[in-house]
Amino acid sequence: MKLSILSAVLLLSLDSILVGGETVTAPHVKVEQAEKQIASGVQLVDVRTKEEWDEGHIKGAALASVKGEGFIEKAKSILDPKKEVLVYCRSGNRSAVAAKQLREAGFTVTELEGGMNAWSSAGKPVVK
């Protein structure tokens, strides 16, 4: 029984991240689930820089760099707040920051676990 409780606590803690000094529970999806969401029309947002975007991004994604000023304003101008958003960056750090900001702005957000690194490692297509 103790082992079951400890396992549950550990699993829950793995789904929590530290963002700006706060622990935030964030829904993450693996590449396979992300593919299904993309196929079903989720709003896909790449939060990396323009230079990273130009090196390759996921087909159908919109670019809204979380670095610098104006991220939320850009996101609000391109996203429908009534539809789910899937965000990604290179490895997951910046997408956590972006997801937190988007949630605070009223969006329902999921993050691609492992970001572009995971997507590319899985052999998924990249648009250049």
Secondary structure, DSSP 8 states (H G I E B T S, - for coil): -HHHHHHHHHHHHHTEEEETTEEEE--EE-HHHHHHHHHTT-EEEE-S-HHHHHH-B-TT-EE---SSS-HHHHHHHH--TTS-EEEE-SSSHHHHHHHHHHHHTT--EEEETTHHHHHHHTT---B-
